[in-house]
C-alpha cells in the first residue's frame, strides 16, 4: 500500500460547501475524478494526482520558501477525519 497525493480544484462556493459538509466533498471529489480522463486538458482538469511524489514536492516547495503549504494544506477540514481510510472501507 502507498500514499498518493490527490488535489482537487474547487470554486469558492464548493469550498464553502465542503467545509460545511465533508461527506459531500468526498463524494464530489470522487465524481470529478470519475469524469476526467487522460484526455482532459490540464487547464480544464479539476483533479490532479502526484501519486507518490507528494513528499518530494513538499520538500522542494519548502526549500524554495513557497508561501503556502500546498502539500498538507493550511488548515484541516473539520470532521473530515481520514478520507483515504473511510473511502476504502465503504
VEXVEXZA-985383 format. One record per residue: residue number from 1; residue in three letters; chain; x, y, z of N, C-alpha, C, O in turn. Coordinates in pm, 1 decimal. Example, Ala and Ser with C-alpha at 12.3 -4.5 7.8 and 13.67 -1.06 7.14 Angstrom:
<firos>
+-----+------+------+----------+----------+----------+----------+----------+----------+----------+----------+----------+----------+----------+----------+
! pos ! code ! unit !      n_u !      n_v !      n_w !     ca_u !     ca_v !     ca_w !      c_u !      c_v !      c_w !      o_u !      o_v !      o_w !
+-----+------+------+----------+----------+----------+----------+----------+----------+----------+----------+----------+----------+----------+----------+
!   1 !  ALA !    A !   1319.0 !   -569.0 !    780.0 !   1230.0 !   -450.0 !    780.0 !   1320.0 !   -330.0 !    780.0 !   1423.6 !   -331.9 !    846.5 !
!   2 !  SER !    A !   1285.0 !   -225.0 !    708.0 !   1367.0 !   -106.0 !    714.0 !   1290.0 !      3.0 !    787.0 !   1340.9 !    113.8 !    803.9 !
+-----+------+------+----------+----------+----------+----------+----------+----------+----------+----------+----------+----------+----------+----------+
</firos>
This chain:
<firos>
+-----+------+------+----------+----------+----------+----------+----------+----------+----------+----------+----------+----------+----------+----------+
! pos ! code ! unit !      n_u !      n_v !      n_w !     ca_u !     ca_v !     ca_w !      c_u !      c_v !      c_w !      o_u !      o_v !      o_w !
+-----+------+------+----------+----------+----------+----------+----------+----------+----------+----------+----------+----------+----------+----------+
!   1 !  UNK !    A !     84.4 !   -115.4 !      0.0 !      0.0 !      0.0 !      0.0 !     90.0 !    123.0 !      0.0 !    197.4 !    123.3 !     60.2 !
!   2 !  UNK !    A !     44.6 !    226.6 !    -68.0 !    120.8 !    350.7 !    -72.2 !     26.8 !    469.3 !    -54.9 !    -95.0 !    457.7 !    -68.5 !
!   3 !  UNK !    A !     87.0 !    582.6 !    -24.6 !      9.2 !    705.8 !    -11.3 !     28.1 !    787.9 !   -137.6 !    140.5 !    807.7 !   -183.8 !
!   4 !  UNK !    A !    -82.2 !    835.4 !   -192.8 !    -77.9 !    918.4 !   -312.3 !   -133.5 !   1055.6 !   -280.1 !   -230.1 !   1068.6 !   -204.9 !
!   5 !  UNK !    A !    -71.1 !   1159.3 !   -338.1 !   -122.1 !   1295.4 !   -323.0 !   -233.8 !   1319.6 !   -422.6 !   -217.8 !   1293.0 !   -541.7 !
!   6 !  UNK !    A !   -346.7 !   1369.9 !   -375.1 !   -462.4 !   1398.5 !   -460.4 !   -504.5 !   1543.5 !   -435.8 !   -519.8 !   1586.0 !   -321.3 !
!   7 !  UNK !    A !   -522.9 !   1618.1 !   -543.4 !   -562.4 !   1758.0 !   -533.1 !   -687.5 !   1780.4 !   -615.7 !   -705.4 !   1719.1 !   -720.9 !
!   8 !  UNK !    A !   -773.5 !   1868.3 !   -567.9 !   -898.5 !   1899.7 !   -636.2 !   -914.9 !   2050.9 !   -640.0 !   -911.8 !   2116.7 !   -536.1 !
!   9 !  UNK !    A !   -932.2 !   2105.8 !   -759.4 !   -956.5 !   2249.2 !   -774.5 !  -1105.6 !   2273.6 !   -755.9 !  -1188.2 !   2210.7 !   -822.1 !
!  10 !  UNK !    A !  -1139.3 !   2364.6 !   -666.1 !  -1279.9 !   2392.9 !   -636.3 !  -1306.4 !   2542.3 !   -645.5 !  -1215.1 !   2624.5 !   -636.9 !
!  11 !  UNK !    A !  -1432.8 !   2574.9 !   -663.0 !  -1475.4 !   2715.3 !   -661.6 !  -1490.2 !   2760.0 !   -516.2 !  -1494.5 !   2675.7 !   -426.6 !
!  12 !  UNK !    A !  -1498.1 !   2889.3 !   -491.2 !  -1522.4 !   2935.0 !   -353.6 !  -1651.2 !   2876.5 !   -295.3 !  -1655.1 !   2842.3 !   -177.1 !
!  13 !  UNK !    A !  -1755.5 !   2864.7 !   -376.0 !  -1880.9 !   2807.4 !   -327.9 !  -1866.9 !   2659.7 !   -292.7 !  -1922.5 !   2613.2 !   -193.2 !
!  14 !  UNK !    A !  -1792.2 !   2586.6 !   -375.1 !  -1770.0 !   2443.8 !   -346.4 !  -1686.3 !   2426.8 !   -220.2 !  -1710.3 !   2335.2 !   -141.5 !
!  15 !  UNK !    A !  -1588.8 !   2514.1 !   -200.6 !  -1508.1 !   2507.7 !    -78.9 !  -1593.7 !   2533.6 !     43.9 !  -1581.3 !   2463.5 !    144.3 !
!  16 !  UNK !    A !  -1680.1 !   2633.5 !     36.6 !  -1768.3 !   2663.7 !    149.9 !  -1857.2 !   2543.5 !    181.3 !  -1877.0 !   2508.8 !    297.7 !
!  17 !  UNK !    A !  -1910.5 !   2480.7 !     77.0 !  -1996.3 !   2363.5 !     99.8 !  -1915.0 !   2248.0 !    158.2 !  -1962.8 !   2176.8 !    246.5 !
!  18 !  UNK !    A !  -1792.9 !   2229.6 !    109.2 !  -1706.7 !   2121.8 !    160.1 !  -1675.7 !   2140.5 !    308.1 !  -1671.4 !   2043.7 !    384.1 !
!  19 !  UNK !    A !  -1654.5 !   2263.9 !    348.1 !  -1626.8 !   2290.5 !    489.7 !  -1747.6 !   2261.5 !    577.6 !  -1733.0 !   2220.6 !    692.8 !
!  20 !  UNK !    A !  -1866.7 !   2282.6 !    523.1 !  -1990.2 !   2255.1 !    596.7 !  -2026.7 !   2106.8 !    594.8 !  -2086.1 !   2055.6 !    689.7 !
!  21 !  UNK !    A !  -1990.9 !   2038.3 !    486.4 !  -2034.0 !   1900.1 !    467.3 !  -1920.5 !   1816.8 !    407.4 !  -1918.6 !   1794.2 !    286.4 !
!  22 !  UNK !    A !  -1825.7 !   1770.6 !    489.9 !  -1711.6 !   1694.2 !    439.2 !  -1750.2 !   1567.4 !    361.8 !  -1678.8 !   1527.7 !    269.6 !
!  23 !  UNK !    A !  -1860.6 !   1504.4 !    397.6 !  -1903.7 !   1384.8 !    323.4 !  -1940.7 !   1420.7 !    179.7 !  -1910.7 !   1345.9 !     86.7 !
!  24 !  UNK !    A !  -2006.4 !   1536.3 !    162.2 !  -2036.9 !   1583.8 !     27.1 !  -1907.6 !   1604.9 !    -49.9 !  -1898.1 !   1568.0 !   -167.0 !
!  25 !  UNK !    A !  -1808.0 !   1664.1 !     15.0 !  -1680.6 !   1691.5 !    -50.5 !  -1613.6 !   1563.0 !    -97.2 !  -1558.2 !   1558.6 !   -207.0 !
!  26 !  UNK !    A !  -1618.0 !   1460.6 !    -16.7 !  -1558.6 !   1332.1 !    -54.0 !  -1629.3 !   1273.6 !   -175.4 !  -1564.3 !   1226.1 !   -268.6 !
!  27 !  UNK !    A !  -1761.3 !   1276.9 !   -174.7 !  -1837.9 !   1227.2 !   -289.7 !  -1813.3 !   1312.8 !   -413.6 !  -1799.7 !   1260.1 !   -524.0 !
!  28 !  UNK !    A !  -1807.7 !   1444.3 !   -395.6 !  -1783.2 !   1535.5 !   -507.3 !  -1646.0 !   1509.5 !   -569.5 !  -1632.6 !   1506.5 !   -691.8 !
!  29 !  UNK !    A !  -1545.2 !   1490.8 !   -486.1 !  -1410.5 !   1462.7 !   -536.4 !  -1408.6 !   1333.4 !   -617.3 !  -1345.1 !   1327.1 !   -722.6 !
!  30 !  UNK !    A !  -1477.1 !   1231.4 !   -569.3 !  -1483.2 !   1104.2 !   -642.5 !  -1554.1 !   1122.1 !   -776.5 !  -1512.8 !   1064.3 !   -877.0 !
!  31 !  UNK !    A !  -1660.7 !   1202.2 !   -778.1 !  -1736.0 !   1227.1 !   -901.4 !  -1649.2 !   1299.9 !  -1005.3 !  -1648.5 !   1263.3 !  -1122.8 !
!  32 !  UNK !    A !  -1577.0 !   1402.0 !   -961.4 !  -1488.9 !   1475.1 !  -1052.7 !  -1381.6 !   1382.0 !  -1107.4 !  -1351.4 !   1384.0 !  -1226.7 !
!  33 !  UNK !    A !  -1325.2 !   1301.8 !  -1020.9 !  -1219.1 !   1209.1 !  -1061.2 !  -1270.3 !   1109.1 !  -1165.2 !  -1198.3 !   1076.0 !  -1259.4 !
!  34 !  UNK !    A !  -1391.9 !   1061.4 !  -1149.2 !  -1450.1 !    965.9 !  -1244.1 !  -1478.2 !   1030.1 !  -1380.0 !  -1469.1 !    962.9 !  -1482.7 !
!  35 !  UNK !    A !  -1512.2 !   1158.9 !  -1381.8 !  -1547.5 !   1227.9 !  -1505.7 !  -1426.1 !   1260.9 !  -1591.4 !  -1438.2 !   1272.0 !  -1713.4 !
!  36 !  UNK !    A !  -1309.9 !   1276.9 !  -1529.8 !  -1190.6 !   1315.7 !  -1604.2 !  -1112.4 !   1193.2 !  -1648.1 !  -1118.4 !   1087.2 !  -1585.7 !
!  37 !  UNK !    A !  -1038.3 !   1210.7 !  -1757.8 !   -951.4 !   1103.8 !  -1804.9 !   -822.1 !   1164.6 !  -1857.2 !   -799.4 !   1284.5 !  -1841.2 !
!  38 !  UNK !    A !   -738.2 !   1084.4 !  -1918.7 !   -607.9 !   1130.0 !  -1966.5 !   -618.4 !   1234.6 !  -2077.2 !   -521.8 !   1305.8 !  -2104.8 !
!  39 !  UNK !    A !   -734.1 !   1243.8 !  -2140.0 !   -751.5 !   1340.9 !  -2249.2 !   -797.3 !   1477.3 !  -2200.0 !   -804.9 !   1571.8 !  -2278.6 !
!  40 !  UNK !    A !   -827.8 !   1489.1 !  -2071.2 !   -870.1 !   1617.6 !  -2015.9 !   -750.7 !   1713.5 !  -2017.7 !   -644.1 !   1682.2 !  -1964.9 !
!  41 !  UNK !    A !   -769.8 !   1829.7 !  -2078.5 !   -662.0 !   1928.5 !  -2086.2 !   -623.7 !   1975.0 !  -1945.8 !   -711.9 !   1996.0 !  -1862.4 !
!  42 !  UNK !    A !   -495.6 !   1991.4 !  -1918.1 !   -452.8 !   2034.0 !  -1784.0 !   -521.5 !   2162.0 !  -1736.2 !   -553.5 !   2174.3 !  -1617.9 !
!  43 !  UNK !    A !   -544.5 !   2257.2 !  -1826.6 !   -610.0 !   2382.0 !  -1786.7 !   -755.2 !   2360.4 !  -1747.1 !   -811.8 !   2440.3 !  -1672.5 !
!  44 !  UNK !    A !   -815.5 !   2253.8 !  -1796.0 !   -955.5 !   2223.6 !  -1765.6 !   -971.1 !   2123.9 !  -1651.5 !  -1078.1 !   2115.6 !  -1591.2 !
!  45 !  UNK !    A !   -867.3 !   2049.0 !  -1621.3 !   -875.2 !   1943.6 !  -1519.5 !   -897.2 !   2003.4 !  -1381.2 !   -841.5 !   2107.8 !  -1347.4 !
!  46 !  UNK !    A !   -978.4 !   1936.2 !  -1303.3 !  -1004.0 !   1980.0 !  -1165.7 !   -937.9 !   1886.8 !  -1066.0 !   -923.2 !   1921.1 !   -948.7 !
!  47 !  UNK !    A !   -898.3 !   1770.2 !  -1111.4 !   -834.7 !   1670.3 !  -1025.6 !   -692.0 !   1648.6 !  -1073.1 !   -665.6 !   1641.6 !  -1193.1 !
!  48 !  UNK !    A !   -601.1 !   1638.1 !   -978.3 !   -461.4 !   1613.0 !  -1010.7 !   -404.4 !   1520.8 !   -904.7 !   -426.4 !   1540.8 !   -785.3 !
!  49 !  UNK !    A !   -331.7 !   1420.8 !   -948.7 !   -265.2 !   1331.8 !   -853.5 !   -114.6 !   1340.8 !   -871.3 !    -64.5 !   1343.8 !   -983.7 !
!  50 !  UNK !    A !    -43.9 !   1345.1 !   -761.5 !    102.1 !   1344.0 !   -766.2 !    155.5 !   1203.3 !   -745.2 !    276.6 !   1180.9 !   -743.0 !
!  51 !  UNK !    A !     63.6 !   1108.9 !   -730.0 !     99.3 !    970.4 !   -698.2 !    187.1 !    971.6 !   -573.5 !    145.8 !   1023.8 !   -470.0 !
!  52 !  UNK !    A !    305.5 !    916.2 !   -581.4 !    389.0 !    906.7 !   -461.7 !    493.3 !   1017.0 !   -452.0 !    580.4 !   1011.4 !   -365.2 !
!  53 !  UNK !    A !    486.5 !   1116.9 !   -539.0 !    585.6 !   1224.7 !   -534.8 !    545.6 !   1339.9 !   -443.6 !    614.6 !   1441.7 !   -439.2 !
!  54 !  UNK !    A !    434.9 !   1325.5 !   -370.5 !    387.5 !   1433.2 !   -284.2 !    493.7 !   1476.0 !   -183.2 !    506.9 !   1595.2 !   -155.3 !
!  55 !  UNK !    A !    569.0 !   1381.9 !   -128.1 !    669.4 !   1414.9 !    -27.7 !    784.6 !   1493.0 !    -91.0 !    836.7 !   1586.9 !    -30.7 !
!  56 !  UNK !    A !    824.2 !   1454.6 !   -211.8 !    928.5 !   1527.0 !   -283.6 !    883.1 !   1670.1 !   -314.9 !    959.6 !   1765.1 !   -298.4 !
!  57 !  UNK !    A !    759.1 !   1684.4 !   -359.8 !    706.4 !   1818.1 !   -387.6 !    705.1 !   1903.9 !   -261.4 !    738.8 !   2022.1 !   -266.6 !
!  58 !  UNK !    A !    667.0 !   1845.9 !   -149.5 !    667.5 !   1918.5 !    -23.1 !    808.6 !   1966.5 !      9.7 !    828.0 !   2081.5 !     48.9 !
!  59 !  UNK !    A !    905.6 !   1879.4 !     -6.3 !   1045.5 !   1915.6 !     19.9 !   1089.7 !   2032.0 !    -68.3 !   1147.9 !   2128.5 !    -18.9 !
!  60 !  UNK !    A !   1062.5 !   2023.4 !   -198.0 !   1105.0 !   2127.3 !   -291.6 !   1035.5 !   2260.5 !   -265.2 !   1098.6 !   2366.1 !   -270.7 !
!  61 !  UNK !    A !    905.0 !   2255.5 !   -236.5 !    831.9 !   2379.6 !   -210.3 !    879.4 !   2446.6 !    -81.4 !    891.5 !   2569.0 !    -76.2 !
!  62 !  UNK !    A !    906.1 !   2368.5 !     21.2 !    957.5 !   2426.3 !    146.1 !   1096.8 !   2482.9 !    125.0 !   1130.0 !   2588.5 !    178.8 !
!  63 !  UNK !    A !   1177.3 !   2414.2 !     47.8 !   1314.5 !   2459.2 !     21.3 !   1315.2 !   2592.3 !    -54.9 !   1405.1 !   2674.5 !    -37.3 !
!  64 !  UNK !    A !   1213.6 !   2612.2 !   -139.6 !   1205.4 !   2736.2 !   -216.2 !   1130.7 !   2846.2 !   -140.6 !   1107.4 !   2954.4 !   -194.5 !
!  65 !  UNK !    A !   1093.4 !   2818.0 !    -15.6 !   1020.1 !   2912.9 !     69.7 !    886.1 !   2951.4 !      8.3 !    844.6 !   3067.1 !     15.2 !
!  66 !  UNK !    A !    818.8 !   2853.7 !    -51.7 !    686.7 !   2877.9 !   -108.9 !    593.8 !   2921.8 !      3.3 !    592.9 !   2859.3 !    109.3 !
!  67 !  UNK !    A !    514.7 !   3028.8 !    -17.0 !    439.3 !   3088.7 !     94.3 !    317.2 !   3011.4 !    142.7 !    261.0 !   3045.7 !    246.7 !
!  68 !  UNK !    A !    274.5 !   2907.8 !     70.2 !    154.7 !   2833.4 !    108.1 !    190.1 !   2685.2 !    117.2 !    263.1 !   2633.1 !     32.9 !
!  69 !  UNK !    A !    138.4 !   2618.0 !    219.3 !    162.1 !   2474.2 !    234.1 !     64.9 !   2397.5 !    144.7 !    -42.5 !   2356.6 !    188.8 !
!  70 !  UNK !    A !    103.1 !   2378.8 !     20.7 !     16.2 !   2312.3 !    -76.5 !      2.8 !   2163.4 !    -45.2 !   -106.1 !   2107.5 !    -57.7 !
!  71 !  UNK !    A !    109.5 !   2100.0 !     -5.5 !    107.7 !   1955.6 !     13.6 !     16.2 !   1912.2 !    126.8 !    -64.2 !   1820.6 !    109.7 !
!  72 !  UNK !    A !     27.2 !   1976.1 !    240.8 !    -52.0 !   1936.1 !    356.9 !   -170.6 !   2028.2 !    382.4 !   -258.0 !   1996.0 !    462.9 !
!  73 !  UNK !    A !   -174.3 !   2141.6 !    315.0 !   -283.9 !   2236.4 !    333.6 !   -256.9 !   2330.2 !    448.4 !   -176.2 !   2301.9 !    536.9 !
!  74 !  UNK !    A !   -325.2 !   2441.4 !    445.4 !   -308.5 !   2541.8 !    550.3 !   -388.7 !   2506.8 !    674.5 !   -342.9 !   2528.2 !    786.8 !
!  75 !  UNK !    A !   -509.1 !   2452.5 !    654.4 !   -596.3 !   2418.9 !    766.8 !   -667.2 !   2286.9 !    736.9 !   -706.1 !   2262.9 !    622.6 !
!  76 !  UNK !    A !   -684.3 !   2202.3 !    836.0 !   -760.8 !   2079.1 !    813.2 !   -909.8 !   2108.9 !    797.5 !   -960.4 !   2207.4 !    851.1 !
!  77 !  UNK !    A !   -977.9 !   2024.4 !    724.9 !  -1122.9 !   2036.9 !    714.0 !  -1183.0 !   1969.6 !    837.2 !  -1161.2 !   1850.5 !    859.0 !
!  78 !  UNK !    A !  -1257.6 !   2043.8 !    917.2 !  -1314.6 !   1984.9 !   1038.8 !  -1400.0 !   1862.4 !   1006.8 !  -1472.7 !   1859.8 !    907.5 !
!  79 !  UNK !    A !  -1390.0 !   1764.0 !   1090.4 !  -1469.7 !   1641.7 !   1081.0 !  -1445.8 !   1560.0 !    954.2 !  -1525.5 !   1471.8 !    922.2 !
!  80 !  UNK !    A !  -1337.3 !   1587.8 !    881.3 !  -1308.7 !   1510.8 !    760.0 !  -1237.2 !   1380.5 !    794.3 !  -1239.7 !   1286.0 !    715.5 !
!  81 !  UNK !    A !  -1174.3 !   1374.7 !    909.9 !  -1100.9 !   1256.3 !    953.7 !  -1004.3 !   1209.8 !    845.6 !   -941.2 !   1291.8 !    778.8 !
!  82 !  UNK !    A !   -992.8 !   1080.9 !    828.7 !   -901.2 !   1023.6 !    729.9 !   -981.8 !    974.6 !    611.4 !  -1031.7 !    862.1 !    613.1 !
!  83 !  UNK !    A !   -995.4 !   1056.6 !    509.1 !  -1077.6 !   1021.9 !    393.9 !  -1028.1 !    897.4 !    322.8 !  -1108.2 !    818.0 !    273.4 !
!  84 !  UNK !    A !   -897.8 !    879.6 !    317.1 !   -844.4 !    763.5 !    244.9 !   -895.8 !    634.0 !    308.4 !   -937.6 !    542.2 !    237.8 !
!  85 !  UNK !    A !   -892.5 !    627.3 !    438.0 !   -939.7 !    507.9 !    505.6 !  -1089.7 !    492.7 !    490.7 !  -1138.2 !    383.3 !    461.9 !
!  86 !  UNK !    A !  -1164.3 !    601.1 !    510.2 !  -1309.3 !    589.9 !    503.4 !  -1355.6 !    554.7 !    361.4 !  -1454.6 !    483.2 !    346.4 !
!  87 !  UNK !    A !  -1288.2 !    601.9 !    259.1 !  -1326.5 !    571.2 !    121.9 !  -1300.9 !    423.0 !     91.5 !  -1383.0 !    359.1 !     25.7 !
!  88 !  UNK !    A !  -1191.5 !    368.9 !    137.0 !  -1159.8 !    229.0 !    110.9 !  -1255.4 !    134.2 !    184.5 !  -1287.8 !     25.9 !    135.9 !
!  89 !  UNK !    A !  -1298.4 !    177.3 !    300.6 !  -1383.4 !     89.6 !    381.8 !  -1527.4 !     84.6 !    336.0 !  -1602.6 !     -1.7 !    381.2 !
!  90 !  UNK !    A !  -1568.9 !    175.7 !    246.7 !  -1709.0 !    178.6 !    205.6 !  -1732.6 !     89.6 !     87.2 !  -1845.4 !     79.7 !     38.9 !
+-----+------+------+----------+----------+----------+----------+----------+----------+----------+----------+----------+----------+----------+----------+
</firos>
